[in-house]
């Protein structure tokens, strides 16, 4: 007698359905819309209007998920304060969107490069070129988590429009087994990825203008969610002060000038004083702000360390500051 079919054998992509554990899940992101069946015969401006409408709908779909994003960020902050890492997991478009989000954190917030891990189905080469069948490998998803030695302080973010990608689902399940925080981002309700996550985040973007092209509405919603999630985490970790990127890496002339302006804005000092303070602080804007207010470089670093890098709390020791 033949063995029962596994989940992968019960997929019905042509209908937008999947049978998992005897439950049928409707994948709205794969549905065909009769509204757009003659799209290729439309005028260019009308096609763009349809795409634009879809993008607006994608952003609006994120709204109901804000409480879930906030809860995920709060727990992530606690784990990251203990030395944990951000681990992005995904395949295809979803994986590349995760990589894009993560690579922006070091220059913008000075997040340590060695505290970001990318697990992309098909490996690094899949960033630039599609790797066939890579997303179907359960073994690779599990092995990626094991090879990265994911543990209880890590924050694992799995992204999949369908919410059923075997690679991503396997990685999240393995990460959860190891005690990591698991955040699942999907565009289909009742997706296995959401059920496997300690923090499920759903943005129901529905059918695409071009059926199944989840790089459009679903991808936009995923990028918005990741923008919100990672930026809130950085704010809560004290890497933003008064809406300023005070942990930014000033790696060119434009950014160095921005650093000088920010130190002046924070402390009320003039430009020459800001330049001198930044020089003494080796470009560290937080330390430079304290130096501009009268601290020595060593005192500035000690104060910041005492307050876990939180500039608002450090400035409270200086009555002359704007705080």
N, C-alpha and C positions, 0 to 999 in steps of 0.2 A: 504493500500500500504506500502510495506517495506521501511524502511529508507535507504538512500544511504549508501553504504559501506564506512567506514572511511579508512584512509591510512593504518592502521594495517591489514585490511581485503583485501587489494589489493596487498600484498606482493607476489612476485614470487621468493622465494629464490632458487628454483631448476633451474631457468634460469638466475639468476643473475640480475633480473629486479625488479624495484619497480615503482608503479604508484602513484605519489604524485600530487594532484591538476591537474589531467588529463595529467600530463607530465611524460613520461616514462624515468626513469633514469637507465642507464646501470651501474651495480656495477661490475667493472672490477675485484675487489678483490675476487669476488665469482665465477669468470669464471673458466671453466675447460680447461686445456691445453692438447691437444692430444700428445704433445711432451713428456709428463711425464706419459702417461697412463700405461706404463709397468715398471714404476720406481721400484716397489717392486721386480722385477726380475733381476734388475741390480746388478753389483758388488758394494760392499760397497764404494769403492773409487769413483766410478762414481756417486753414489748417493750424496756423500759429495761434489763432484765437482759441481753438480747441485745446491745444497743448497748454496754453497759458491758463485757461480755466482749470485744467487738471492740476497744474502746479499750485494754484491757489487752494484748491480742494485738499491737496496733500498737506499743505501747511496747516490748514484748519483741522485736519484729522488728528494732529498732534495735541490739540488743546485738551481733550479729555484725559490724556495720559500725564498731565503735569503732576498730579499728586504721586503717581507711581515713580516718575523721574526724581522728584524731590526725596522720596523715601529711599530710593536706590542710592542717591548721592550721599545722603546722611550716613548710611551704613558704610559706603565706600570710604568716606573720609576717616571714619574710625579705624578701618583696616589699614588704610594707607599711612596713617600716623604711626602705625606700628611697623612700618617698613615694607608694606606690601607693594605689589606691582599692578599696573593696569595691563590686562591681557585681552587683546582684540581677536575675535575668532569669526571667520566667515569664508564664504566662497563666492567667486565671481564679483559682480557689482557690489554686493553687500560687504565682501571682504575688503575690496578696494576702498570703499567709503570708510570702513574702520581704520584702515592704514592712513588715509588722509587725515582723519581726526587725530589720531595718535601722533603723527609726525609734526603736527602744529603745536603740540603742547610744550616741547622743549624750548623753541625760540620765543614763544609768547609768554610762557609762565616759568621758564627755567626748570621745568620738570626733568629730572635726571633721565638721560637716554637709557641707562641700564635698568630703569624701572618701568619700561614699556616692552611688552612682548607681542609679536604679531604671529598668529597662526592662520595662514591663508591656505586654503585647499590648493594643492599643486605647488606649494612653496613660493619663494620670492619671485620666481619667474612668472607666476600667474598675475603679478601686479601689472605687467605690461602686455601679457599675451594669455589668452584663454587656454587652460589645460583641460582637455577632454576627460570626462569621467572622474575628475579629482574630487568633486563634491560628494560623490557616492561612497567614498571610502570611510567606513566606520573605524577601521583599524588606524588609519592615519590621524583621524580626529582624536582618538584616545591616546595614541603615541605622542602627538604634539604636546598634550597636557603633561604627560609623564616626562618627556624629554625636557620640558621647561621647569620641571620639579615644582609645579603649582601647589601652593599650600594654603593654610587657613587665613593668612593675611592678604592674599591676592584677590583681585577683583576681576572676574572674567566676564567679558561682554560679548555675547553671541548675537550676530545679526543675520537674519534670513527673512526675505520677504514672504516666502511660503510658510516658514516656520517648521519645515519638515526636512531640511537639508541634512542628510545622514552625517556628513563630516562635522557640521556645526553642532548638531544634536548630541553626537557621541562625545564631542569635546566638553560640552556643558555638563553632561551626565558624569563624566570622569572628574571634572573639576568639583562638582557638587559632592561627589563621593569623598574627595580629598579635603572637604571642609571649606573650600573657597566660596566667596560670594559669587553668585551667578545671576547675571542680568541678561534676560532674553528680549530681543527687539524683533517684533514680527508685524506683518501687515494683514494677517488673517486671524480671526478669532478662533479659539479652541485649537490653536496650533500646538503640536507636541513640544515645540521649543518653549512656549510660554509655560506649559505644565511642568517642564523640567527645570525651570528657573526659580530661584528664591525671590527674584524681583522681575516679574513679567511686565513688559511695556508694549502695549498694543496701539498701533495707529492704523485704523481700518481705512485704507485708501481705496478699496474696491477695485473695480475693473479698470484697466488701463485704456487710454485712447487707442493705442496699438496693443491688441490683446497679448498679454503675457510679457510685455516689455517693461519689466519692473525697474529698469534703470530710470524710468520717468517718475510717476507719482510715488511709488513705493520707495524708490531711491531718495527722492527729495525728502520725504518724511523721515527716513532713517538718518539722513544727514542732519536734519533739524534736531532730532532727538539726541544724537551724539553731541552736537554743538551745545545744546542746553545742559546735558548731563555732565560732560567733561568740564565745561566752563563753571558750572555751579560747584563742582568738586574743587576746582582751583580757587574759587572765591572762598569757600569754606576752609580751605587749607591756608588762608592768609596770603595768597599770592596776588591779591587785588586790594587796593586801598583807595577809597573815594572814586571808584570807577577808573583808576589808573593801573596800568600794567607794571607794577613796581618790581616784579621779578623778571621782566623782559630782558632778553639777551641783546645788548646793543652791539650788533656785529657789523654795522656800517655807519657812514657819516650821518645819514638821516636819523637813524635810531639813537646814535650818541647825542645828537642835538635834542632829540625828544627826551632823553634821559635828563639832560641839563634843565630843560623846561619843567619837567615833572618835579625835580628836586626844588626848583624855585617856587613852584605852585604849592608844594607841600609845606615848605618852611618859611616862605616869604623872603628868602634871601635873594640877592641880585645874581646876575649871570656869572660874574667872576668867582663869587663864593661857591656857587653850585659846581662850576668846573673844577675848582680846587678840591672841594669835598669829594667829588666823584673820583678824582685822581688818587686821593688818599684812601678811598674805599675800594680801589681797583675796579671801579665801574659798578659796584653794588649800590643800587639806588636807595635801598632801605638804610644801609649803613651810612651812605652819603648824607641822607636826610638828618640822621642823628648827629653826624659830624658837623653839619651846617648849623646845628642848634647848640653846639658847644662840646660835644663828646669827642674824646680821642678815638682813633680807629679801633683800638683794643676795647675801649669801653662800649663803643657802638656795637661791635660784634658780640660782646658779652651780654648786653641788654637784649639784643635780638634773640640770642640763644636761649636766654632765660624765658622769653615770651614765645618760644617755638616759632620764631620768624614773623610773628604778627606785628606789623608796623603800627597799627592803631593802638595796641596795648603798650608797645614800646614808647610811643610818643606821649603817652599819659604821664611819663616821668619828667616831661619837659613842659612846665607851665607856660612857657612863651610860645609853644607850638599852637597851630590853629585849632587843634582838638581841645 
